């Protein structure tokens, strides 16, 4: 019997609930239409539908879902305030941002990064509806600058999963089909420095599915992953490990062999008894849940209460772990993680010699 698809709802900052099932139509129907002066036809109507499909593909599903929540919350806020969301008035947007930073009642304030992301969501939706939201308008820019100055904090970084940690985590997994899959997910995600969405979007071959985010090529010396990332396509090379027990490529081959996966998504759901692979692609939420459960089972950071231990680790812990553990030139880590700058890579490195280059001595002091 197939596992049920995961459904979840999230609470908006002011207490309202938004169901993800109603948010997928993130490109409004009026966003891409024929000019009023052009008469419709079967061919043109088909092209309108095609253009809408391409518009939906302009951003990732996760981004579009987040933007949909942002717009739903803003329109609800407007209704409660007795105003209309369109056209987007800069004065109104400024008041909305202020309410996010210092909400009324018992609602929790949003972080500066969340407020900036929400503003991006509003700007995107306004643009799709033919309006321009000028983020440089003084009613928006000055309010946002004040929020940054008053509430900005250094980013909270997730704990890195180091080499000894990932080995301890995979030893907690069983050797049934589900265990083989989860072991491959952890080792491949760690060795490749992959985002959780990149892990689950992999297909066995090129163009296997429409929602593919990349594919794998198994070679004698390792595996080559071709990934569609945030900035375009990139290749990630994952070499074979020193032992079969810790080798990500061996773990991947074991999963593909015993699960009989030869086409379509690499990582799929299993039957409830963990003995049979199904066709449905895993959600990226599975990776986050897997990491947290293995962290608890392996006893990582046992000095902290369970809730704090769970909060310390996330999907990004795998990327941070690779960046912190691999003792190679920083350029290779930057390439593996797909970062456009070395500064971004350094943010992922939880342990490194910050004073390896001593400019004080180099300057003669």
ZABA-582194 format. One line per field, with one value per residue (C-alpha): residue number from 0; chain; z, x, y. Coordinates in pm, 1 decimal. Layout:
k (NUM,...)
c (A,...)
c3 (Z,...)
c1 (X,...)
c2 (Y,...)
REM end
This chain:
k (0,1,2,3,4,5,6,7,8,9,10,11,12,13,14,15,16,17,18,19,20,21,22,23,24,25,26,27,28,29,30,31,32,33,34,35,36,37,38,39,40,41,42,43,44,45,46,47,48,49,50,51,52,53,54,55,56,57,58,59,60,61,62,63,64,65,66,67,68,69,70,71,72,73,74,75,76,77,78,79,80,81,82,83,84,85,86,87,88,89,90,91,92,93,94,95,96,97,98,99,100,101,102,103,104,105,106,107,108,109,110,111,112,113,114,115,116,117,118,119,120,121,122,123,124,125,126,127,128,129,130,131,132,133,134,135,136,137,138,139,140,141,142,143,144,145,146,147,148,149,150,151,152,153,154,155,156,157,158,159,160,161,162,163,164,165,166,167,168,169,170,171,172,173,174,175,176,177,178,179,180,181,182,183,184,185,186,187,188,189,190,191,192,193,194,195,196,197,198,199,200,201,202,203,204,205,206,207,208,209,210,211,212,213,214,215,216,217,218,219,220,221,222,223,224,225,226,227,228,229,230,231,232,233,234,235,236,237,238,239,240,241,242,243,244,245,246,247,248,249,250,251,252,253,254,255,256,257,258,259,260,261,262,263,264,265,266,267,268,269,270,271,272,273,274,275,276,277,278,279,280,281,282,283,284,285,286,287,288,289,290,291,292,293,294,295,296,297,298,299,300,301,302,303,304,305,306,307,308,309,310,311,312,313,314,315,316,317,318,319,320,321,322,323,324,325,326,327,328,329,330,331,332,333,334,335,336,337,338,339,340,341,342,343,344,345,346,347,348,349,350,351,352,353,354,355,356,357,358,359,360,361,362,363,364)
c (A,A,A,A,A,A,A,A,A,A,A,A,A,A,A,A,A,A,A,A,A,A,A,A,A,A,A,A,A,A,A,A,A,A,A,A,A,A,A,A,A,A,A,A,A,A,A,A,A,A,A,A,A,A,A,A,A,A,A,A,A,A,A,A,A,A,A,A,A,A,A,A,A,A,A,A,A,A,A,A,A,A,A,A,A,A,A,A,A,A,A,A,A,A,A,A,A,A,A,A,A,A,A,A,A,A,A,A,A,A,A,A,A,A,A,A,A,A,A,A,A,A,A,A,A,A,A,A,A,A,A,A,A,A,A,A,A,A,A,A,A,A,A,A,A,A,A,A,A,A,A,A,A,A,A,A,A,A,A,A,A,A,A,A,A,A,A,A,A,A,A,A,A,A,A,A,A,A,A,A,A,A,A,A,A,A,A,A,A,A,A,A,A,A,A,A,A,A,A,A,A,A,A,A,A,A,A,A,A,A,A,A,A,A,A,A,A,A,A,A,A,A,A,A,A,A,A,A,A,A,A,A,A,A,A,A,A,A,A,A,A,A,A,A,A,A,A,A,A,A,A,A,A,A,A,A,A,A,A,A,A,A,A,A,A,A,A,A,A,A,A,A,A,A,A,A,A,A,A,A,A,A,A,A,A,A,A,A,A,A,A,A,A,A,A,A,A,A,A,A,A,A,A,A,A,A,A,A,A,A,A,A,A,A,A,A,A,A,A,A,A,A,A,A,A,A,A,A,A,A,A,A,A,A,A,A,A,A,A,A,A,A,A,A,A,A,A,A,A,A,A,A,A,A,A,A,A,A,A,A,A,A,A,A,A)
c3 (0.0,-101.8,160.5,181.5,27.1,278.6,339.8,576.3,665.4,802.6,1022.2,902.4,1143.3,1249.6,1335.6,1014.7,850.1,485.4,324.8,67.8,-136.2,-247.7,-340.4,-649.7,-899.9,-826.1,-1167.4,-1171.2,-1466.1,-1568.6,-1566.9,-1923.0,-2164.6,-2518.7,-2583.1,-2577.4,-2941.2,-3056.7,-3124.1,-2968.0,-3162.3,-3085.3,-3171.3,-2970.0,-2670.7,-2671.7,-2677.1,-2382.9,-2184.2,-2291.8,-2189.5,-1847.9,-1804.5,-1882.8,-1641.2,-1365.8,-1449.1,-1406.5,-1035.0,-827.9,-681.0,-329.5,-424.6,-592.4,-292.3,-62.3,-285.9,-288.8,91.5,95.4,-134.1,50.7,381.2,236.2,76.4,404.9,589.9,343.0,393.5,770.6,732.1,500.5,199.2,-141.6,-233.1,-590.3,-717.0,-467.7,-283.0,-140.9,167.1,237.7,177.1,427.7,692.7,619.1,665.9,994.3,1113.4,1025.5,1228.1,1523.5,1501.8,1713.4,1985.9,2047.0,1692.5,1663.4,1465.6,1152.7,1110.3,878.1,618.1,626.5,581.1,284.0,132.5,182.8,6.8,-285.4,-297.6,-309.4,-582.8,-787.9,-762.2,-839.7,-1151.3,-1262.3,-1242.7,-1452.2,-1171.5,-1055.4,-687.8,-649.4,-364.3,-376.5,-295.2,27.5,201.1,153.5,149.0,462.3,664.9,556.1,633.4,983.0,1035.9,929.4,1159.5,1459.9,1425.8,1208.1,1375.8,1253.9,1069.4,1281.9,1134.8,1150.2,1304.0,1057.1,1028.1,1021.0,889.1,1222.1,1263.6,927.1,995.0,1330.5,1167.8,893.3,1145.1,1304.6,982.0,917.9,620.2,466.3,145.5,327.0,517.5,196.4,44.6,345.6,374.4,10.1,66.7,361.3,206.3,-136.9,12.3,232.6,-27.4,-292.5,-64.6,-205.1,-108.6,-1.1,-306.2,-531.4,-372.7,-427.2,-773.5,-922.6,-1197.1,-1309.0,-1665.2,-1856.7,-1938.3,-1752.3,-1598.0,-1652.4,-1294.7,-1303.3,-1143.1,-1282.2,-1344.8,-1246.5,-1448.0,-1276.2,-1368.7,-1259.9,-1031.9,-900.4,-992.4,-1198.3,-1103.2,-1349.8,-1150.8,-1231.2,-954.6,-869.0,-1117.8,-1396.3,-1469.3,-1291.3,-1257.9,-923.1,-911.2,-624.8,-598.0,-438.6,-68.5,110.5,222.4,97.3,432.4,388.7,8.2,-126.8,-475.8,-339.5,-126.8,-433.3,-641.6,-366.4,-345.3,-722.2,-751.1,-471.3,-528.7,-901.2,-988.4,-1347.4,-1471.8,-1330.0,-983.2,-800.9,-453.8,-424.3,-146.4,-16.4,100.9,467.5,542.4,377.5,134.6,-194.0,-386.5,-515.1,-804.9,-616.2,-579.1,-223.0,-87.2,20.8,363.8,399.9,392.3,674.1,885.3,814.5,929.8,1251.4,1341.3,1273.7,1478.6,1776.3,1721.0,1686.7,2004.7,1844.0,2080.4,2363.0,2602.6,2487.3,2538.3,2254.8,2120.2,2094.0,1927.4,1662.9,1599.2,1550.7,1242.4,902.4,538.5,521.4,785.7,510.6,296.1,594.8,695.2,360.4,359.4,713.9,680.2,337.7,379.2,22.7,-155.0,-99.3,-473.3,-495.5,-214.4,-379.3,-705.9,-534.8,-349.9,-659.2,-494.4,-705.5,-449.3,-198.6,67.1,45.6,79.3,392.6,556.0,537.9,693.0,1064.7,1137.8,942.3,1010.1,989.1,1030.0,777.9,580.8,833.1,671.6,986.6,949.9,573.3,620.6,828.3,1183.7)
c1 (0.0,158.2,250.9,29.7,158.9,281.3,48.1,114.5,-8.3,188.9,83.6,122.7,287.1,-39.7,-197.7,-373.5,-322.0,-235.6,-275.9,-11.8,-260.1,-430.3,-113.7,28.4,-141.2,113.4,99.4,-234.0,-460.9,-462.4,-80.7,-24.7,-308.8,-365.4,-385.1,-743.2,-707.6,-622.2,-894.3,-835.9,-783.7,-702.0,-335.5,-295.6,-483.9,-254.9,48.9,-90.5,-111.4,242.6,372.0,208.4,382.8,717.4,639.5,580.1,917.2,1097.3,1142.5,1166.5,856.9,972.8,1015.8,675.7,508.5,674.9,567.0,211.8,205.0,345.4,70.5,-203.7,-92.4,-70.4,-416.3,-560.6,-388.3,-536.7,-888.5,-852.2,-727.1,-1011.8,-786.8,-721.4,-392.6,-389.5,-254.3,33.6,55.1,405.7,257.2,51.1,346.5,550.7,280.2,262.2,638.2,617.0,342.4,557.8,848.2,635.2,300.7,-0.3,-118.0,60.9,188.2,561.6,769.5,941.0,1317.3,1470.4,1552.0,1192.3,1056.8,1287.6,1179.7,815.5,870.9,1024.6,713.3,485.1,695.4,684.7,307.3,249.4,464.1,270.3,-47.6,93.9,186.9,521.1,614.6,897.1,1110.8,1317.5,1016.2,1088.0,778.3,922.7,1299.1,1320.6,1095.2,1297.6,1625.4,1498.1,1390.7,1735.6,1910.7,1695.3,1633.9,1910.6,2108.6,2393.7,2252.7,2186.9,2394.1,2300.6,2544.2,2778.2,2765.0,3129.7,3280.3,3265.4,2905.0,2783.5,2948.4,2771.2,2441.3,2447.8,2524.3,2183.7,2002.0,1866.5,1970.8,1625.5,1534.6,1440.7,1768.8,1968.1,1788.4,1838.5,2205.4,2257.6,2076.8,2296.6,2627.4,2552.0,2421.4,2728.5,2993.4,2827.8,2747.6,2396.1,2086.1,1801.0,1598.3,1889.5,1906.0,1542.3,1515.8,1776.5,1671.3,1854.4,1892.4,1865.2,1508.1,1351.4,1079.8,943.6,1018.3,1379.4,1642.6,1934.1,2065.6,2348.4,2621.6,2795.6,3162.2,3445.0,3599.8,3279.6,2952.8,2896.5,2588.1,2450.2,2235.6,2008.2,2090.3,1987.9,2233.5,2207.5,2343.8,2652.4,2839.6,2930.6,3189.4,3162.0,3457.0,3447.6,3523.2,3799.1,3560.1,3228.6,3069.8,3128.8,3136.3,2848.6,2876.9,2861.7,2559.1,2388.5,2461.1,2328.5,2003.9,1949.9,2023.2,1806.0,1524.1,1530.6,1533.7,1652.1,1437.9,1283.4,1345.5,1648.8,1502.5,1145.2,911.9,898.8,612.9,524.3,716.6,1025.6,1063.9,936.5,1019.9,728.6,718.7,654.5,950.3,1050.0,977.6,1273.1,1110.3,1207.2,1575.0,1525.2,1333.1,1594.0,1879.5,1704.8,1604.2,1953.8,2108.6,1899.1,1962.4,2337.9,2350.8,2503.3,2525.8,2389.9,2484.8,2177.6,1804.8,1637.5,1446.7,1765.4,1952.5,1683.6,1679.1,2057.6,2057.9,1891.0,1950.5,2216.9,2414.7,2531.5,2666.1,2826.7,2979.7,3151.7,3278.9,3411.3,3564.7,3728.4,4090.2,4145.4,4187.6,3886.3,3827.4,3734.6,3480.4,3335.5,3290.5,3135.5,2880.6,2803.1,2882.8,2953.2,3191.7,3449.7,3285.2,2966.6,3170.4,3340.1,3001.5,2958.4,3294.3,3236.5,3598.4,3885.8,4206.7,4081.0,4431.8,4609.2,4677.6,4808.6,4787.8,4925.7,5261.7,5249.4,5219.3,5538.1,5399.7)
c2 (0.0,333.9,583.8,887.6,1206.6,1458.2,1749.5,2028.9,2371.0,2658.5,2943.3,3297.3,3540.5,3697.9,3365.8,3267.5,2930.0,2876.8,2535.7,2447.9,2245.0,2567.2,2753.8,2589.1,2819.0,3088.4,3257.3,3444.7,3372.7,3737.8,3759.6,3637.2,3706.9,3824.4,4199.8,4322.9,4428.0,4073.9,3820.7,3481.4,3162.0,2801.5,2851.2,3171.7,3032.0,2729.9,2959.5,3156.5,2833.2,2741.8,3084.2,3045.4,2711.1,2873.8,3156.4,2901.4,2744.3,3078.2,3005.3,2689.5,2527.1,2615.4,2982.4,2996.1,2834.3,3086.2,3376.2,3240.4,3240.3,3594.0,3720.2,3533.6,3685.2,4036.2,4021.4,3893.6,4177.5,4426.0,4288.9,4310.7,4668.7,4768.9,4830.2,4676.6,4505.4,4637.9,4863.3,4828.1,5160.6,5221.9,5385.1,5073.6,4841.3,5041.5,5001.5,4628.9,4587.0,4777.5,4542.6,4241.2,4379.2,4494.4,4308.5,4376.9,4141.2,3813.1,3755.5,3694.2,3946.7,3825.9,3833.1,4090.5,3824.6,3696.4,4048.5,4106.2,3774.8,3866.8,4198.5,4008.0,3790.1,4094.0,4255.7,3934.7,3900.1,4267.5,4230.9,3922.0,4128.9,4411.8,4650.2,4785.9,4780.8,5032.8,4902.1,5222.7,5439.9,5628.3,5486.8,5137.1,5191.4,5405.6,5174.6,4871.7,5050.0,5129.1,4768.4,4647.8,4895.2,4814.6,4441.0,4293.9,4015.6,3793.6,3491.7,3183.3,2904.4,2540.1,2294.7,2126.6,1749.4,1641.8,1318.4,1137.5,1254.4,1125.7,787.7,766.7,862.2,598.6,323.8,386.5,294.7,-56.3,-265.8,-300.3,-117.8,201.8,196.3,153.4,450.5,677.4,577.9,676.6,1006.5,1104.2,999.7,1146.7,1471.3,1501.1,1414.7,1629.5,1922.1,1904.2,2093.6,1869.0,1977.3,1877.1,1533.0,1441.8,1603.4,1367.2,1127.1,814.5,943.2,1267.3,1377.0,1083.8,1305.0,1653.9,1763.5,1644.0,1863.7,1664.7,1314.7,1081.9,912.5,622.1,586.7,359.0,620.7,772.5,939.4,1252.3,1452.2,1705.0,1946.4,2235.4,2482.1,2835.2,2985.3,2727.8,2382.5,2254.9,1927.3,1770.2,1494.2,1246.8,1010.8,668.5,644.6,456.3,178.3,42.1,125.9,499.2,524.9,739.3,587.8,232.3,325.3,473.1,161.8,-64.4,132.4,138.7,-233.7,-367.3,-117.6,-199.3,168.7,210.0,498.2,812.6,955.4,816.6,849.0,727.3,626.4,271.3,54.5,72.7,-246.5,-96.3,-385.0,-244.5,71.7,278.5,522.4,847.3,1084.0,1169.1,1515.2,1728.2,1735.8,1371.6,1470.2,1721.7,1468.7,1200.4,1422.1,1519.4,1163.5,1028.2,1308.1,1198.6,826.0,880.6,1089.2,1398.8,1696.6,1484.6,1764.7,1959.6,1897.2,1707.8,2008.9,2214.8,1927.9,1893.6,2269.2,2278.6,2055.4,2083.5,1996.6,2267.9,2078.9,1841.1,2126.3,2293.6,1960.7,1912.3,2271.0,2232.2,1885.1,1876.1,1984.6,2100.5,2429.5,2652.7,2677.6,2309.9,2343.0,2652.3,2462.5,2159.2,2372.2,2579.4,2912.5,3219.2,3367.8,3246.0,3461.2,3255.9,2935.8,3069.0,3115.6,2738.9,2660.4,2612.6,2529.8,2680.2,2868.9,3226.3,3364.7,3142.0,3458.4,3712.9,4054.8,4219.8,4042.8,4077.3,4454.4,4455.9,4469.5)
REM end
